[in-house]
């Protein structure tokens, strides 16, 4: 059987150790999927695969043991899942195009978690719509707060939720719950003055911990959504590292533009002789330097006055 392995992988199927067998990758933007779609994946696994389903670290699924001559049938069967998840496709019944850019993953977010500062799944789906299908190697993850349950600092782009705490002094009973919690668990950005709380704007990381600790709701989240964008974290064989702060107090629209600009930057500077014809974005930044990367990704981006861009980053 003659198989075009490059085309196979672009259709999000994996080359496996067993000759003539493959595994389909199911991408779940934002990590949230309706339970009804799992019934379809169960049928695919039982009818075409080996009856198992692997949950990936990027919040997707892999269904192994599929005969390579059954790809078109499998693609048709998973089409309702693709439509239900609103996945970008070149044409219907052609499966999941592009395996280069990884699934946009997210923590459970503000729909469930009391610590989260925004709806992570909703934002992840917006990014998914902008960047797929795309074959370049980029990883994006969203976390609702600095607790970073999704491990955003191990991604090329990590989006960490922030809020600018709003203080209504007349509600405050000077119990110091927020002050003590910030001192123990965060940065010590709060202190008492004249029986009221004062926030140090330079120390505050926008986590929102004070909001949850206040018994009288003197603290509340800002209506305006803010984020911290961290960049170029990675694992792997060569020089693993944590992502570093790129822009703090940045808005959602700017983040989307920055990520889209990154693909133009990759196209310009990627080493076409890299193994597999792909080069991890972090290695491109290492080669060109942070100033070049910053210049490219901020083209046409109108940051708000509050946003702080790091002048230098040393990984």
N, C-alpha and C positions, 0 to 999 in steps of 0.2 A: 504494500500500500504506500503510495507516494504522498507524503504529508509536507506541506509548506509550514514549517515550525514557526516562522516569524508571523505569518498570517494567523496561525493558531493562537499564539500568545496575544496578538492584538485583539482577538475575539475573546480574550480573557479566559482561555483554557490553558491549563498547565501541562508541561511535559513531565511525565512521571517516570518512575523506575521500571514500571511494567510495560513491556513493548506492546504497542497497539492500544494502550489505555491512556486516558486523560482524566483531568478533573476540571469541572467548571467552577469559576469564581463568581460568586454572587455579591455584588456591591450594595451596601445598605447605607446611603448618605445620612450622616447624623446618628447612625446606630439605632434608629427606631423603625420598626417594621410591624405591620398589622399581622395579628396571629393567623389570619386566614391564608396568608402567603406561605406560611410554614407547611401547610398541607400540600401545596404544590411541590415544594422542595422535597418533602417526604416521598411523594410519588416518583419524582425524578430519581432520587437515590435508590428507591426500591426497584423501579422498572429498568433503569438504564445504568445505575451505578452499583456499588457493592453493599448498599443498604446503610452506609454510614454518612455522617455529615460533620465536617470539622469547622469549629468556630475560630476564625482568625483573630489575630491581635488587632486588626484594623476594622473590627466590627463588621465583618462579612462572613460568608460561608464558602467552603470548598466541598464539592461533592465528588469524591474520587471513584475510580473503577469504571469509567464510561468508555465504551468502545469508540474509537475514533471515527468509525463510519456512521455513528449515530448523532453527530454534532448538529445537523440540521433539525432532527427530530427534537433534540433536547432544547435547542434555541426556541422552537415553536412552543414547547411546553412551558418554558419559563417566561414567555412573553407577558402573561398577565401580571407576574411579579414585577417585571421591568416597568410596565405601565402604571402599576399601583404605587411604585416608588418614584415615579416621574423621572426615570433615568433618560438622559439624552441618548438618542440612537440615530445612526445614519439612515436606517430604514427598518420597518417592523420585521420581527421574526429573524433578526440577524444576531441576537444575543447582546452581550455586553462588550461594546467596542472599547479599546484602549486599556491596556494593563500597566502602562508606564506610570502615569499619575495615580497614586493610590487613593483608596476610598477616603473621603473626608469624614473623619471620625469625631465624635463628641461625647462628653460626659452627659449624664441624664438631664442636667440643666434645671432652669427655674420652674419647669412644669412640675417637678417633683421635689427637688432638693431645696431646703430652706437657706442654704449658703450661697446658691447660685445667683448671679446678678443679671442674667439674661437667658433667653430661650436659645439654647445651644443648637438644638436640632433644626430649628427654623433658619438660623444663620448658616449652618452647615449646608443646608439644601440650596440656599442662595448661591453659595460659593460653588457648589456642584454644578449648578446650571451655567455658571460662567466659564468653568474650566474644562468640562468634559464635552465630547471625547478628546483626549490629548495623550500623546505617547511619551512625553517627557517625564523623567523620574522626579516627582515632587510629592512631599507628604505634608498634609495640613491637618491639624487637630484643634478642637475648640474645647475649652474648659470654662465652667461658669464662674470660678473664683480662683484666687491664688493657691488654694489647696491642691489644685492641679491633679485631679483624679484621673484624667485622660493621659497624663504624662506628656503634656504639650511641649515641654522643654526637651523632648527627644525627637522633635519633628523639625522639618525645614521651616515651617511656619506654625507657631503656636499662638493661639488667640485666647488670652486670659481675661475673663470678665472683671470689670471694675465698676465702682459707683462712687459718686461724690456725696458723702453722707450729708444729709440736711438736718440741721439741729433746730428744734423749737424749744427755746430755753424755758418757756412758761410751763412746759410739761415736765421738765426735769425736777426730780426730788432729791438730787445730790446723793444718790445711793452709791455712786462710784462703780457700779457694775461694769459699765463700758470701759472706764479708765483702767480698772484692775485687769479686765480681760485683755485689753490692748497691750498692756505691759507684759502680761504672762505669755500671750499667744502670738502677738503680732510685732509691732515696731515701737510701741510706747509713744504713739502720736497724740495721745489725749492726756490732759491734765486738768486739775481743778483750780479755778481761780474765782474767788468771791462766791463760792458755792455753786458755780456753774462750770460746764465743761468747755475747754478750749482745745481746738484741734490744730496741730502743727501740719500745715499743708505740705511741707517738704518731706516730712516723715510718713505721711499717710499714703498707703499703697492702694487705697480704694477697695479693700476686701469686703467691707460691709459687716464685719463681725460685731461692731458696736450696735448695729440695728437690731440684730437678733437677741442681744443681751439686755436691751433696755426694757424694763417692766412697764413703762408708761408711754412707750412709742414716741419718746422725744426725738429719736433718730429715725430717719426714713431714707429710702433710696432715692437718688436723683431721677427725675423723669428722663433726662438725657442719658443715653447709654455710652459708656466709655470702655475702652479695651487697652490691654497691653499687648503689643505684638513682639514676640520673641522669634529669633531666626537662627537657622543653620545648626540645629541640634542633630545628632545622628548617632546610630550604633554602627555595627558592621566591623569589618576586619581592620580598617585603616583609621586610626586616630578618632575613636568615639569621643563625643563631647556633648555637653548640655548646651541648649540654645541660650543666647544672650539677649538682653533687652535691646530692641531696635527703636520702637516708638512707644511712649507711655501717654495715656490719656488720648488715644487716637479713636476716631469714629469709624463706623462700619463701612461706609462708602469708600473711605480712603483705603481701608484694608483690602477691599475687593479690587480696587484699581491697582494697588501695589502687587497683589498676587498675579493679576492679569499681565502687568508690565514685566513680571519676572519671566514669563514665557518668551517674550521678545528678547529679553536679556540672554536667556538660555540659547535661543536660536542663533544669536549673534556670536556667542563665545564658546559654545559647547565643542569639545574635542570629538570630531567625527570618527577618530581612530580609537576611541575608548572601547573597552571590552563590551561586546554586545551592541555597539553603536550607540550606547547611552552613557551619559556621565551624570553622576549625582550632582545636584545643584550646589551642595556645599563645597565640593571640590572645585567647581567653577569659580565660586566666590574666593576660595583660597588662592586660586591662580591669578585672577584679575585684580583682587584686592577689594576691600570693603568700600572705598570711595567710589569705584567704578560701579559696583552693584547699587550703591545708594543713589547715584546719579540716574541710573536707568530706571529703577523702580519708582522713583518719586516724580518722573516725568508726568506732567498734567495733573498731579495730585495737589489739591488745595487743602492743606492741613489747617485745622482750626488753631486759634491762638494758644489754646491750652496744651496742645500736643507738644511733646518733647522728643526730639530726635537725637539719638546718641551720635556725637561727633566722631568718636572712634569706638571700635569694638575689637577686643583682643581675646581670641579664643584660646 
